[in-house]
Amino acid sequence: MVFLELGQAVWTHATHAADVLVVVTGKLAPTPAPKEINTDGLISFFASKVAPILLAVLGVIFIGRASKGAVSKLLTSSAIAIIGLAFIAGAVSLFFVGDYLINLAFK
């Protein structure tokens, strides 16, 4: 028990001594650079990995409905999926247009 308390006291004073030495010598640790998010990598990952999987799942669903004879539901689902993809493509294009406008404004 005594050794534990002694160890805690030494550790507390050692950390304070290190802090004092840093302040006295003026050698503060450099601040780490802020981490940036690789948006180009994220977009390419979604475009190359996630989008084909989602399209394959939609294809399997459409084939399953067509084989059951629910062609009207299939056409409705297909139209909704195509409209959804158009909205996604529009959002991606707005992302690039916004990037272009920001670069144009701050050059």
N, C-alpha and C positions, 0 to 999 in steps of 0.2 A: 504494500500500500504506500509506503514511504517512497519507494523507488518510482512508483507511478506519479505521485505528486511532484517529486523532484524532476522527473522527465517533462511533465507538463510545464513546470516553471521555467526550465531551461529552454524549452521550445518557444514559449511566449517571449522570453527575453531575446532569444536568437532572432526571431522574426522582427522584433522592434529594432534590434541592433542593425539588421540588414537594411531596414527602412531608413534609419538614421544615416547610415553610410551612403546610401543612394542620394539622400537629400544633401549631405555635406559635400560629396564629391561632384554632384551635379550630373552624374551619369545615369540618367533615367533610361529605362528601356524604350526603344523606339516603338511608336504606336503601330500596330499592324494596319496594313492597307485595307480599305473596305472591300469586301468581296462583292463582285458583280455577278449578275445572273446572265448566263449565256443564252440569250433569247434566240439567237440563230440556231444553236444546237437543239433547243427545245422544239422549235418549229420544224426543223428537219427530222427530229425523232418522231413527232406526231405524224408528219407527212409520210414518213417511210415505214413506221411500225404500226401505229394505232389506226390510221385511216383505212389501210387495206383490210385489217381485221374487221373493222366495223362494216365495211362494204361487203365482205364475205358473209358476215352474219346476216345482213339484210338480204343478200342473195339467197341464202339457205331458207330464210323465212318466206321469201317470195316464191321460191320453188315449192316449198311445202304447201303454201296456200293454193298455188296453181294446180297442184296435183289433187287437191281436195275438191276442186271445182269452184272455188270462191274467187272467180275472176274479177268481179266488181270490187271486192275488198282488196284484191291484189293491185288493181289499177289505182284505187284510192291511196293505198299505202305507198305505192311507187311514186305517185304524184307528190305526196307529202314528203317522202324521202328526197326527191329531186329538189323540191322547194327548200328543204332544210339544207341540202348541200349548197344550193345557190346562196343562201344566207351566210353560211360559213365562208364560202369563197368571197362574198362581199365584205365580210368582217376582216378577212385576211388582207384583201386589197386595201381596205381603209387603214389597216396597220401600216402598210408600206407607204401609202399616200401621206399619212400623218408623219411618218419618219422623214419622208422627203421634205414636207413643209417645215418641220422643225430644223432640219439641216439647212434649208434655204433661209430661214429667218435668222439663225444664229451664226451664219458665216460672215 
